[in-house]
Amino acid sequence: MKSGLLDFIFGSLEVHKLNRKEVTDYLKYLNEIITKDMAPDDQIKFLACKVKLNNRLIQLDKEKQV
């Protein structure tokens, strides 16, 4: 899979600025594009992005509790 556009989108993504809706939208999209057929390097890259997005959700939850 050529991921030039995806690299651009997710490479320039400022996760710390996203709100809950944006984070969940990106996570849904990543769940759709990450497949077993994707090159392992691409899988790793996009799974790492999923981790960052999930960490942002945790951060938003903590901020909500304060």
Biotite code that builds the C-alpha atoms (Angstrom):
import biotite.structure as struc

atoms = struc.array([
    struc.Atom([0.000, 0.000, 0.000], chain_id="A", res_id=1, res_name="MET", atom_name="CA", element="C"),
    struc.Atom([1.345, 3.394, -0.937], chain_id="A", res_id=2, res_name="LYS", atom_name="CA", element="C"),
    struc.Atom([0.786, 5.576, 2.077], chain_id="A", res_id=3, res_name="SER", atom_name="CA", element="C"),
    struc.Atom([2.087, 8.967, 0.962], chain_id="A", res_id=4, res_name="GLY", atom_name="CA", element="C"),
    struc.Atom([-1.156, 10.813, 1.625], chain_id="A", res_id=5, res_name="LEU", atom_name="CA", element="C"),
    struc.Atom([-1.754, 8.895, 4.835], chain_id="A", res_id=6, res_name="LEU", atom_name="CA", element="C"),
    struc.Atom([1.800, 9.656, 5.943], chain_id="A", res_id=7, res_name="ASP", atom_name="CA", element="C"),
    struc.Atom([1.130, 13.325, 5.316], chain_id="A", res_id=8, res_name="PHE", atom_name="CA", element="C"),
    struc.Atom([-2.179, 13.314, 7.184], chain_id="A", res_id=9, res_name="ILE", atom_name="CA", element="C"),
    struc.Atom([-1.010, 11.350, 10.195], chain_id="A", res_id=10, res_name="PHE", atom_name="CA", element="C"),
    struc.Atom([2.546, 12.670, 10.180], chain_id="A", res_id=11, res_name="GLY", atom_name="CA", element="C"),
    struc.Atom([1.394, 16.249, 10.573], chain_id="A", res_id=12, res_name="SER", atom_name="CA", element="C"),
    struc.Atom([-1.396, 15.429, 13.016], chain_id="A", res_id=13, res_name="LEU", atom_name="CA", element="C"),
    struc.Atom([-1.131, 17.400, 16.257], chain_id="A", res_id=14, res_name="GLU", atom_name="CA", element="C"),
    struc.Atom([-2.811, 14.879, 18.506], chain_id="A", res_id=15, res_name="VAL", atom_name="CA", element="C"),
    struc.Atom([-2.576, 17.069, 21.608], chain_id="A", res_id=16, res_name="HIS", atom_name="CA", element="C"),
    struc.Atom([-4.867, 19.648, 19.968], chain_id="A", res_id=17, res_name="LYS", atom_name="CA", element="C"),
    struc.Atom([-7.657, 17.237, 19.009], chain_id="A", res_id=18, res_name="LEU", atom_name="CA", element="C"),
    struc.Atom([-11.016, 17.109, 20.739], chain_id="A", res_id=19, res_name="ASN", atom_name="CA", element="C"),
    struc.Atom([-12.807, 13.851, 21.589], chain_id="A", res_id=20, res_name="ARG", atom_name="CA", element="C"),
    struc.Atom([-14.848, 13.732, 18.361], chain_id="A", res_id=21, res_name="LYS", atom_name="CA", element="C"),
    struc.Atom([-11.773, 14.293, 16.190], chain_id="A", res_id=22, res_name="GLU", atom_name="CA", element="C"),
    struc.Atom([-9.834, 11.596, 18.052], chain_id="A", res_id=23, res_name="VAL", atom_name="CA", element="C"),
    struc.Atom([-12.628, 9.042, 17.707], chain_id="A", res_id=24, res_name="THR", atom_name="CA", element="C"),
    struc.Atom([-13.034, 9.890, 14.005], chain_id="A", res_id=25, res_name="ASP", atom_name="CA", element="C"),
    struc.Atom([-9.329, 9.319, 13.360], chain_id="A", res_id=26, res_name="TYR", atom_name="CA", element="C"),
    struc.Atom([-9.428, 6.063, 15.332], chain_id="A", res_id=27, res_name="LEU", atom_name="CA", element="C"),
    struc.Atom([-12.376, 4.804, 13.292], chain_id="A", res_id=28, res_name="LYS", atom_name="CA", element="C"),
    struc.Atom([-10.529, 5.657, 10.099], chain_id="A", res_id=29, res_name="TYR", atom_name="CA", element="C"),
    struc.Atom([-7.359, 3.892, 11.230], chain_id="A", res_id=30, res_name="LEU", atom_name="CA", element="C"),
    struc.Atom([-9.382, 0.807, 12.141], chain_id="A", res_id=31, res_name="ASN", atom_name="CA", element="C"),
    struc.Atom([-10.667, 0.742, 8.572], chain_id="A", res_id=32, res_name="GLU", atom_name="CA", element="C"),
    struc.Atom([-7.307, 1.130, 6.848], chain_id="A", res_id=33, res_name="ILE", atom_name="CA", element="C"),
    struc.Atom([-5.061, -1.090, 8.986], chain_id="A", res_id=34, res_name="ILE", atom_name="CA", element="C"),
    struc.Atom([-5.214, -4.554, 7.459], chain_id="A", res_id=35, res_name="THR", atom_name="CA", element="C"),
    struc.Atom([-3.166, -7.738, 7.449], chain_id="A", res_id=36, res_name="LYS", atom_name="CA", element="C"),
    struc.Atom([-2.267, -7.016, 3.823], chain_id="A", res_id=37, res_name="ASP", atom_name="CA", element="C"),
    struc.Atom([-0.657, -3.696, 4.737], chain_id="A", res_id=38, res_name="MET", atom_name="CA", element="C"),
    struc.Atom([3.135, -3.654, 4.768], chain_id="A", res_id=39, res_name="ALA", atom_name="CA", element="C"),
    struc.Atom([4.488, -4.347, 8.266], chain_id="A", res_id=40, res_name="PRO", atom_name="CA", element="C"),
    struc.Atom([6.242, -0.965, 8.401], chain_id="A", res_id=41, res_name="ASP", atom_name="CA", element="C"),
    struc.Atom([2.960, 0.785, 7.607], chain_id="A", res_id=42, res_name="ASP", atom_name="CA", element="C"),
    struc.Atom([1.110, -1.295, 10.196], chain_id="A", res_id=43, res_name="GLN", atom_name="CA", element="C"),
    struc.Atom([3.622, -0.292, 12.851], chain_id="A", res_id=44, res_name="ILE", atom_name="CA", element="C"),
    struc.Atom([3.408, 3.356, 11.878], chain_id="A", res_id=45, res_name="LYS", atom_name="CA", element="C"),
    struc.Atom([-0.389, 3.505, 12.001], chain_id="A", res_id=46, res_name="PHE", atom_name="CA", element="C"),
    struc.Atom([-0.673, 1.366, 15.129], chain_id="A", res_id=47, res_name="LEU", atom_name="CA", element="C"),
    struc.Atom([1.704, 3.817, 16.830], chain_id="A", res_id=48, res_name="ALA", atom_name="CA", element="C"),
    struc.Atom([-0.634, 6.604, 15.760], chain_id="A", res_id=49, res_name="CYS", atom_name="CA", element="C"),
    struc.Atom([-3.553, 4.678, 17.298], chain_id="A", res_id=50, res_name="LYS", atom_name="CA", element="C"),
    struc.Atom([-1.630, 4.549, 20.574], chain_id="A", res_id=51, res_name="VAL", atom_name="CA", element="C"),
    struc.Atom([-1.119, 8.325, 20.510], chain_id="A", res_id=52, res_name="LYS", atom_name="CA", element="C"),
    struc.Atom([-4.812, 8.884, 19.787], chain_id="A", res_id=53, res_name="LEU", atom_name="CA", element="C"),
    struc.Atom([-5.882, 6.551, 22.591], chain_id="A", res_id=54, res_name="ASN", atom_name="CA", element="C"),
    struc.Atom([-3.503, 8.337, 24.961], chain_id="A", res_id=55, res_name="ASN", atom_name="CA", element="C"),
    struc.Atom([-5.178, 11.595, 23.949], chain_id="A", res_id=56, res_name="ARG", atom_name="CA", element="C"),
    struc.Atom([-8.556, 10.107, 24.928], chain_id="A", res_id=57, res_name="LEU", atom_name="CA", element="C"),
    struc.Atom([-7.114, 9.235, 28.330], chain_id="A", res_id=58, res_name="ILE", atom_name="CA", element="C"),
    struc.Atom([-5.787, 12.763, 28.682], chain_id="A", res_id=59, res_name="GLN", atom_name="CA", element="C"),
    struc.Atom([-9.189, 14.207, 27.773], chain_id="A", res_id=60, res_name="LEU", atom_name="CA", element="C"),
    struc.Atom([-10.834, 11.938, 30.376], chain_id="A", res_id=61, res_name="ASP", atom_name="CA", element="C"),
    struc.Atom([-8.421, 13.137, 33.035], chain_id="A", res_id=62, res_name="LYS", atom_name="CA", element="C"),
    struc.Atom([-9.075, 16.775, 32.135], chain_id="A", res_id=63, res_name="GLU", atom_name="CA", element="C"),
    struc.Atom([-12.798, 16.149, 32.347], chain_id="A", res_id=64, res_name="LYS", atom_name="CA", element="C"),
    struc.Atom([-12.443, 14.760, 35.872], chain_id="A", res_id=65, res_name="GLN", atom_name="CA", element="C"),
    struc.Atom([-10.684, 17.865, 37.184], chain_id="A", res_id=66, res_name="VAL", atom_name="CA", element="C"),
])
